[in-house]
Amino acid sequence: MKTLLAGDHFVRNDLLAEKLSALPGVTFEFSELTLPWPLTPYGRVAEVDEASDVEDALIEALPGIELVVTQMGPFTERVLEAAPDLRYLVCCRGGPVNVNVPAANKRGVQVASTPGRNAGAAAEHAIALMMGALRKLPQLQRTLERGEWRSDLYAYDECGGELDGSTVGLIGYGAIGSRVARVMLAFGAQVLVADPVLDPAAPPPGIEVVELDELLERSDVVSLHARLTDTTRGMIGADQLARMPRGGVLVNSARGGLLDYDATVDALESGQLGAAAFDVFPTEPLPEGSRLLTAPNIVMTPHLAGATRQTAHRAASLAAKAVADFLK
């Protein structure tokens, strides 16, 4: 099967080739194209999102190709028009955001993705952000870097809080949110979940399913784990932040579009939010002069929640499984 491996510097072509080559009963003829991500940030390319801007390179590589496995390849209508032999396209992402799926389907190209590939990594990162915000870890490290030994930060008004005994509200209970919930229960937290697919009358063990407003009003810590859709875009704004208990903690490691960041900075500056932690932002990379760079009590990482070697190996394994299912 003539196959293009369009990996990058995270989900590498050698990982993809290893997993595909282990499939029984099929021989692959590989060609390779290494995309520049993450050394070069992704962005919008024509009509698709979160892709590397390599349309021309893909078009040159696609003649005769029946199968493509990629992570950041921009499969726009223009690219798909240049792939008359393509039958199957696997996107090593939680969803095929960088693929014009209607255009692919119109041409008889089946599209698959690898949901859950980074669920473990993203859940662990969200928990790390949560704990870092609760215990003010970045601020404490900076005191040491300045040569200070601030034992006065043990004072009641200065020290942070615990997860044990707190109420943690999770917005979204998918592959990531459900993992976070299990860890929160192990810490001794009360866990509330707002997710329209869950039945409040039959909640997961140890979990209370509530509406969003109730979750916000009762939670000491709120963590976002929803997908970004037309319905969820901007779901947390000034009105929602005002519902949280004063001094609460907000974490977003899902998608920047879920949250009004200006309203969040306002809440941090006023003390309505005690702390916040983010791995995702409305504009990436953060623009110079962003208010987030000077906001108080904030923990930030540059959209790296899924960045583990295990995620890359898992993506390759799930892609190979998707190919095996297609061939069956």
VOPAGU-2260 file (C-alpha; in pm, 1 decimal, decimal comma):
REM VOPAGU-2260
SITE   aa  ch    i         X         Y         Z
SITE  MET   A    0       0,0       0,0       0,0
SITE  LYS   A    1     155,1     330,3    -109,1
SITE  THR   A    2     168,2     532,0     210,1
SITE  LEU   A    3     279,5     883,9     292,8
SITE  LEU   A    4     403,8     937,2     646,6
SITE  ALA   A    5     367,0    1310,1     708,3
SITE  GLY   A    6     487,7    1320,5    1066,4
SITE  ASP   A    7     676,6    1597,8    1242,7
SITE  HIS   A    8     926,3    1649,1    1525,2
SITE  PHE   A    9     685,5    1508,9    1787,4
SITE  VAL   A   10     488,5    1227,2    1624,3
SITE  ARG   A   11     786,8    1120,9    1417,2
SITE  ASN   A   12     784,3     924,5    1096,3
SITE  ASP   A   13    1003,1     650,9    1243,9
SITE  LEU   A   14     743,0     589,9    1516,3
SITE  LEU   A   15     464,9     572,3    1256,9
SITE  ALA   A   16     663,8     338,6    1031,5
SITE  GLU   A   17     745,6     105,6    1321,7
SITE  LYS   A   18     382,2      66,4    1427,9
SITE  LEU   A   19     245,8      29,7    1075,0
SITE  SER   A   20     514,3    -221,1     974,9
SITE  ALA   A   21     407,2    -445,2    1262,9
SITE  LEU   A   22      58,5    -493,2    1115,2
SITE  PRO   A   23      21,6    -848,2     983,6
SITE  GLY   A   24     -81,8    -929,3     629,0
SITE  VAL   A   25      -3,3    -597,3     462,5
SITE  THR   A   26     303,9    -447,8     299,2
SITE  PHE   A   27     353,5     -72,9     299,2
SITE  GLU   A   28     556,4     126,9      52,0
SITE  PHE   A   29     651,2     430,0     256,5
SITE  SER   A   30     739,3     777,3     144,0
SITE  GLU   A   31     805,3    1043,7     404,6
SITE  LEU   A   32     755,0    1413,8     457,5
SITE  THR   A   33     866,8    1571,7     784,7
SITE  LEU   A   34     653,2    1869,9     880,8
SITE  PRO   A   35     809,7    2157,4    1078,9
SITE  TRP   A   36     586,3    2146,3    1389,0
SITE  PRO   A   37     655,7    2209,0    1677,1
SITE  LEU   A   38     974,0    2392,1    1576,9
SITE  THR   A   39     745,3    2615,7    1369,7
SITE  PRO   A   40     405,8    2695,0    1528,5
SITE  TYR   A   41      90,8    2574,6    1358,5
SITE  GLY   A   42    -195,5    2801,3    1253,9
SITE  ARG   A   43    -487,4    2834,4    1017,0
SITE  VAL   A   44    -416,7    2719,6     661,5
SITE  ALA   A   45    -685,2    2807,9     408,5
SITE  GLU   A   46   -1007,0    2657,4     550,8
SITE  VAL   A   47    -853,4    2428,4     818,8
SITE  ASP   A   48    -718,6    2501,9    1166,1
SITE  GLU   A   49    -411,1    2403,8    1366,3
SITE  ALA   A   50    -202,6    2290,1    1071,7
SITE  SER   A   51     148,8    2335,3     935,2
SITE  ASP   A   52     160,2    2561,6     631,0
SITE  VAL   A   53     293,5    2301,5     386,9
SITE  GLU   A   54      20,6    2268,9     123,3
SITE  ASP   A   55     265,4    2281,2    -167,3
SITE  ALA   A   56     495,7    2015,9     -18,4
SITE  LEU   A   57     199,7    1785,0      42,4
SITE  ILE   A   58      69,3    1833,1    -309,5
SITE  GLU   A   59     409,2    1738,1    -447,5
SITE  ALA   A   60     422,4    1423,6    -229,6
SITE  LEU   A   61      68,3    1291,5    -287,4
SITE  PRO   A   62      56,1    1153,1    -645,0
SITE  GLY   A   63      -7,3     777,0    -628,5
SITE  ILE   A   64     -52,5     778,3    -249,8
SITE  GLU   A   65    -338,6     562,3    -115,3
SITE  LEU   A   66    -289,8     615,5     259,8
SITE  VAL   A   67    -166,5     914,8     458,9
SITE  VAL   A   68     -83,4     926,7     827,6
SITE  THR   A   69     -18,7    1278,2     957,5
SITE  GLN   A   70     -57,9    1498,8    1260,5
SITE  MET   A   71     -37,3    1854,7    1129,8
SITE  GLY   A   72     -76,1    1814,1     751,9
SITE  PRO   A   73    -319,4    2074,8     610,7
SITE  PHE   A   74    -565,7    1861,4     415,8
SITE  THR   A   75    -748,9    2147,3     252,8
SITE  GLU   A   76    -971,7    2117,5     -52,0
SITE  ARG   A   77    -675,2    2224,6    -264,4
SITE  VAL   A   78    -455,1    1947,5    -122,7
SITE  LEU   A   79    -727,2    1684,0    -154,1
SITE  GLU   A   80    -779,7    1775,4    -519,9
SITE  ALA   A   81    -415,6    1678,6    -577,1
SITE  ALA   A   82    -465,6    1330,6    -425,1
SITE  PRO   A   83    -686,2    1132,1    -667,1
SITE  ASP   A   84    -557,4     795,5    -539,8
SITE  LEU   A   85    -604,3     870,0    -169,7
SITE  ARG   A   86    -842,2     629,1       4,3
SITE  TYR   A   87    -774,3     676,3     375,2
SITE  LEU   A   88    -637,9     957,4     590,3
SITE  VAL   A   89    -542,4     917,5     956,2
SITE  CYS   A   90    -494,0    1232,3    1162,4
SITE  CYS   A   91    -295,3    1168,1    1482,2
SITE  ARG   A   92    -503,2    1414,0    1682,7
SITE  GLY   A   93    -801,2    1404,3    1914,3
SITE  GLY   A   94   -1006,3    1515,9    1614,4
SITE  PRO   A   95    -929,0    1593,9    1247,4
SITE  VAL   A   96    -926,8    1972,1    1290,2
SITE  ASN   A   97    -664,5    2011,2    1016,0
SITE  VAL   A   98    -872,2    1818,1     760,7
SITE  ASN   A   99   -1155,8    1945,9     543,9
SITE  VAL   A  100   -1365,8    1639,8     623,3
SITE  PRO   A  101   -1662,2    1722,0     394,0
SITE  ALA   A  102   -1422,6    1770,1     100,8
SITE  ALA   A  103   -1251,1    1440,5     184,9
SITE  ASN   A  104   -1578,9    1251,9     210,0
SITE  LYS   A  105   -1696,5    1401,1    -118,6
SITE  ARG   A  106   -1391,2    1243,6    -282,6
SITE  GLY   A  107   -1446,8     906,0    -115,3
SITE  VAL   A  108   -1161,9     951,7     131,9
SITE  GLN   A  109   -1231,7     808,8     476,5
SITE  VAL   A  110   -1090,5    1011,5     766,4
SITE  ALA   A  111    -993,6     885,2    1110,8
SITE  SER   A  112    -833,2    1043,1    1415,9
SITE  THR   A  113    -676,2     915,7    1739,7
SITE  PRO   A  114    -891,3    1037,8    2030,4
SITE  GLY   A  115    -743,2     975,9    2372,3
SITE  ARG   A  116    -383,0     973,7    2253,0
SITE  ASN   A  117    -281,3    1245,2    2500,3
SITE  ALA   A  118    -550,8    1195,2    2763,9
SITE  GLY   A  119    -312,7    1071,9    3033,5
SITE  ALA   A  120     -57,6    1345,3    2968,8
SITE  ALA   A  121    -319,2    1621,6    2951,0
SITE  ALA   A  122    -489,3    1504,5    3270,2
SITE  GLU   A  123    -160,2    1496,9    3461,2
SITE  HIS   A  124     -69,6    1842,2    3330,9
SITE  ALA   A  125    -406,5    1985,2    3433,2
SITE  ILE   A  126    -354,8    1848,8    3784,0
SITE  ALA   A  127      -2,2    1993,5    3793,8
SITE  LEU   A  128    -140,6    2334,7    3691,5
SITE  MET   A  129    -412,2    2307,0    3955,3
SITE  MET   A  130    -164,4    2226,8    4231,3
SITE  GLY   A  131      81,2    2487,8    4111,9
SITE  ALA   A  132    -189,4    2754,8    4131,0
SITE  LEU   A  133    -320,4    2638,5    4468,4
SITE  ARG   A  134      25,5    2635,9    4626,4
SITE  LYS   A  135     158,3    2940,6    4436,5
SITE  LEU   A  136     460,8    2746,9    4313,3
SITE  PRO   A  137     583,7    2992,1    4044,4
SITE  GLN   A  138     578,8    3282,1    4290,7
SITE  LEU   A  139     763,3    3077,5    4551,8
SITE  GLN   A  140    1032,3    2975,2    4304,5
SITE  ARG   A  141    1084,0    3337,0    4201,6
SITE  THR   A  142    1157,3    3433,6    4563,4
SITE  LEU   A  143    1441,8    3182,4    4572,6
SITE  GLU   A  144    1571,9    3297,5    4235,8
SITE  ARG   A  145    1591,9    3649,5    4380,4
SITE  GLY   A  146    1798,8    3518,1    4671,7
SITE  GLU   A  147    1513,9    3550,4    4923,8
SITE  TRP   A  148    1406,5    3306,9    5193,8
SITE  ARG   A  149    1045,1    3405,0    5254,8
SITE  SER   A  150     941,0    3211,3    5562,2
SITE  ASP   A  151     684,5    3489,5    5615,6
SITE  LEU   A  152     485,6    3328,5    5332,7
SITE  TYR   A  153     384,3    3066,9    5590,1
SITE  ALA   A  154     145,2    3332,2    5725,5
SITE  TYR   A  155    -224,5    3243,2    5710,5
SITE  ASP   A  156    -306,0    3522,3    5466,7
SITE  GLU   A  157     -20,5    3424,5    5233,3
SITE  CYS   A  158     -21,7    3045,7    5215,4
SITE  GLY   A  159    -215,2    2837,0    4964,6
SITE  GLY   A  160    -484,6    2571,6    4994,7
SITE  GLU   A  161    -527,7    2195,3    4961,1
SITE  LEU   A  162    -727,6    1968,8    4733,2
SITE  ASP   A  163    -814,4    1741,3    5026,4
SITE  GLY   A  164   -1156,0    1858,0    5145,8
SITE  SER   A  165   -1202,2    2106,0    4861,0
SITE  THR   A  166   -1480,4    2098,6    4603,3
SITE  VAL   A  167   -1343,8    2060,0    4250,7
SITE  GLY   A  168   -1570,5    2130,8    3955,4
SITE  LEU   A  169   -1488,2    1974,3    3618,7
SITE  ILE   A  170   -1650,4    2111,5    3305,7
SITE  GLY   A  171   -1642,4    1812,9    3072,0
SITE  TYR   A  172   -1608,3    1444,4    3156,6
SITE  GLY   A  173   -1442,9    1293,8    2852,2
SITE  ALA   A  174   -1115,1    1103,1    2830,9
SITE  ILE   A  175    -927,3    1379,9    3014,2
SITE  GLY   A  176   -1188,2    1506,4    3257,8
SITE  SER   A  177   -1270,2    1156,5    3379,6
SITE  ARG   A  178    -901,7    1091,3    3457,0
SITE  VAL   A  179    -875,0    1417,4    3649,1
SITE  ALA   A  180   -1186,7    1322,1    3844,6
SITE  ARG   A  181   -1034,2     992,4    3958,3
SITE  VAL   A  182    -724,0    1168,3    4088,5
SITE  MET   A  183    -929,0    1437,1    4263,2
SITE  LEU   A  184   -1127,5    1168,1    4443,9
SITE  ALA   A  185    -801,2    1004,8    4550,0
SITE  PHE   A  186    -687,7    1339,3    4694,0
SITE  GLY   A  187   -1005,2    1354,8    4903,3
SITE  ALA   A  188   -1183,5    1626,4    4706,3
SITE  GLN   A  189   -1556,5    1640,8    4641,7
SITE  VAL   A  190   -1597,4    1628,0    4263,0
SITE  LEU   A  191   -1875,0    1801,5    4069,8
SITE  VAL   A  192   -1911,6    1754,5    3694,9
SITE  ALA   A  193   -2106,5    1952,7    3437,5
SITE  ASP   A  194   -2142,2    1761,3    3111,7
SITE  PRO   A  195   -2461,9    1740,1    2904,0
SITE  VAL   A  196   -2400,5    1375,3    2811,9
SITE  LEU   A  197   -2410,1    1261,4    3176,1
SITE  ASP   A  198   -2735,0    1166,7    3350,2
SITE  PRO   A  199   -2758,2    1329,4    3695,9
SITE  ALA   A  200   -2968,9    1032,7    3808,5
SITE  ALA   A  201   -2691,7     785,8    3719,3
SITE  PRO   A  202   -2360,6     961,5    3790,7
SITE  PRO   A  203   -2018,1     795,1    3773,4
SITE  PRO   A  204   -1908,4     653,5    4110,8
SITE  GLY   A  205   -1814,7     923,4    4359,0
SITE  ILE   A  206   -1917,1    1205,4    4121,7
SITE  GLU   A  207   -2204,9    1452,0    4151,3
SITE  VAL   A  208   -2346,5    1568,5    3816,7
SITE  VAL   A  209   -2479,9    1924,9    3826,0
SITE  GLU   A  210   -2565,5    2212,5    3595,0
SITE  LEU   A  211   -2289,0    2459,8    3510,4
SITE  ASP   A  212   -2418,4    2743,6    3729,7
SITE  GLU   A  213   -2438,0    2518,9    4035,3
SITE  LEU   A  214   -2088,6    2385,2    3967,2
SITE  LEU   A  215   -1947,4    2736,0    3952,6
SITE  GLU   A  216   -2124,1    2846,2    4271,2
SITE  ARG   A  217   -2005,1    2546,7    4475,5
SITE  SER   A  218   -1652,1    2483,4    4348,5
SITE  ASP   A  219   -1329,9    2599,4    4511,8
SITE  VAL   A  220   -1144,6    2491,7    4197,3
SITE  VAL   A  221   -1289,3    2485,4    3844,2
SITE  SER   A  222   -1108,2    2303,7    3562,0
SITE  LEU   A  223   -1215,6    2314,7    3196,2
SITE  HIS   A  224   -1212,7    1994,2    2990,7
SITE  ALA   A  225   -1473,5    2062,9    2722,8
SITE  ARG   A  226   -1426,9    2053,6    2347,5
SITE  LEU   A  227   -1443,7    2386,0    2166,2
SITE  THR   A  228   -1765,4    2405,1    1962,2
SITE  ASP   A  229   -2007,2    2677,4    1859,5
SITE  THR   A  230   -2199,3    2595,1    2177,2
SITE  THR   A  231   -1905,6    2602,0    2418,3
SITE  ARG   A  232   -1714,2    2897,8    2271,6
SITE  GLY   A  233   -1691,9    3171,3    2536,2
SITE  MET   A  234   -1884,3    2959,7    2788,5
SITE  ILE   A  235   -1693,2    3110,3    3082,6
SITE  GLY   A  236   -1709,7    3489,1    3095,3
SITE  ALA   A  237   -1752,9    3765,1    3351,0
SITE  ASP   A  238   -2097,7    3647,9    3464,4
SITE  GLN   A  239   -1976,2    3291,9    3520,8
SITE  LEU   A  240   -1660,9    3402,3    3703,6
SITE  ALA   A  241   -1872,0    3619,1    3934,5
SITE  ARG   A  242   -2066,8    3306,5    4038,8
SITE  MET   A  243   -1753,6    3138,5    4177,3
SITE  PRO   A  244   -1669,5    3172,2    4548,1
SITE  ARG   A  245   -1435,7    3464,4    4602,6
SITE  GLY   A  246   -1074,2    3348,3    4592,7
SITE  GLY   A  247   -1145,0    3039,5    4382,1
SITE  VAL   A  248    -901,9    2884,1    4135,4
SITE  LEU   A  249    -963,9    2846,8    3760,8
SITE  VAL   A  250    -771,2    2608,5    3531,1
SITE  ASN   A  251    -795,0    2587,2    3152,1
SITE  SER   A  252    -591,3    2325,2    2969,9
SITE  ALA   A  253    -856,7    2250,7    2705,7
SITE  ARG   A  254    -897,2    2530,9    2448,8
SITE  GLY   A  255    -848,9    2905,7    2476,1
SITE  GLY   A  256   -1178,3    2981,3    2304,9
SITE  LEU   A  257   -1376,2    2842,7    2600,1
SITE  LEU   A  258   -1281,1    3134,3    2823,1
SITE  ASP   A  259   -1298,9    3515,2    2822,2
SITE  TYR   A  260    -941,0    3594,4    2924,0
SITE  ASP   A  261    -993,1    3968,1    2970,6
SITE  ALA   A  262   -1270,8    3893,2    3217,7
SITE  THR   A  263   -1040,6    3640,5    3385,6
SITE  VAL   A  264    -762,3    3895,8    3431,7
SITE  ASP   A  265   -1018,9    4139,4    3571,5
SITE  ALA   A  266   -1124,1    3871,8    3821,4
SITE  LEU   A  267    -763,3    3804,2    3920,1
SITE  GLU   A  268    -688,6    4172,9    3967,4
SITE  SER   A  269   -1001,4    4225,5    4178,8
SITE  GLY   A  270    -937,5    3916,0    4392,5
SITE  GLN   A  271   -1257,1    3745,1    4278,3
SITE  LEU   A  272   -1023,9    3474,7    4148,5
SITE  GLY   A  273    -749,5    3380,0    4390,8
SITE  ALA   A  274    -539,1    3212,0    4122,7
SITE  ALA   A  275    -557,0    3076,2    3769,6
SITE  ALA   A  276    -355,8    2837,9    3556,4
SITE  PHE   A  277    -353,6    2808,5    3177,6
SITE  ASP   A  278    -196,9    2593,3    2909,8
SITE  VAL   A  279    -411,1    2736,7    2627,1
SITE  PHE   A  280    -479,4    3091,4    2516,8
SITE  PRO   A  281    -705,3    3291,5    2283,5
SITE  THR   A  282    -406,1    3377,1    2063,3
SITE  GLU   A  283    -103,9    3150,3    2041,8
SITE  PRO   A  284     172,0    3241,3    2088,8
SITE  LEU   A  285      82,2    3508,7    2341,0
SITE  PRO   A  286     110,4    3854,6    2186,0
SITE  GLU   A  287     353,3    4107,3    2329,2
SITE  GLY   A  288     179,3    4317,4    2590,0
SITE  SER   A  289     -83,2    4055,4    2677,9
SITE  ARG   A  290    -246,7    4130,2    3011,8
SITE  LEU   A  291    -186,7    3768,5    3109,0
SITE  LEU   A  292     186,6    3837,2    3131,8
SITE  THR   A  293     137,6    4077,5    3422,8
SITE  ALA   A  294    -172,0    3930,4    3589,3
SITE  PRO   A  295    -128,3    3830,5    3956,2
SITE  ASN   A  296    -133,0    3473,5    4086,8
SITE  ILE   A  297    -118,2    3299,5    3752,4
SITE  VAL   A  298      55,7    2983,2    3628,4
SITE  MET   A  299     112,0    2943,6    3254,5
SITE  THR   A  300     262,2    2687,7    3017,8
SITE  PRO   A  301     283,9    2718,2    2635,2
SITE  HIS   A  302      19,5    2463,0    2520,6
SITE  LEU   A  303     228,7    2163,4    2622,3
SITE  ALA   A  304     -21,5    1955,7    2821,5
SITE  GLY   A  305       2,4    1665,9    2578,1
SITE  ALA   A  306     377,6    1684,8    2530,1
SITE  THR   A  307     508,6    1351,4    2654,8
SITE  ARG   A  308     698,3    1080,5    2470,9
SITE  GLN   A  309     424,2     837,6    2569,2
SITE  THR   A  310     173,3    1054,1    2381,7
SITE  ALA   A  311     380,4    1032,8    2062,5
SITE  HIS   A  312     408,0     652,2    2088,8
SITE  ARG   A  313      38,6     620,7    2171,0
SITE  ALA   A  314     -55,8     836,0    1871,3
SITE  ALA   A  315     143,4     609,3    1641,4
SITE  SER   A  316     -13,2     296,2    1792,1
SITE  LEU   A  317    -367,4     433,8    1761,7
SITE  ALA   A  318    -299,3     540,0    1403,0
SITE  ALA   A  319    -181,9     187,9    1318,8
SITE  LYS   A  320    -494,9      43,5    1478,6
SITE  ALA   A  321    -710,3     279,5    1271,4
SITE  VAL   A  322    -532,8     163,4     955,6
SITE  ALA   A  323    -582,9    -202,3    1054,7
SITE  ASP   A  324    -954,8    -139,7    1109,0
SITE  PHE   A  325    -980,7      29,3     769,5
SITE  LEU   A  326    -804,7    -257,3     591,4
SITE  LYS   A  327   -1037,4    -512,1     753,4
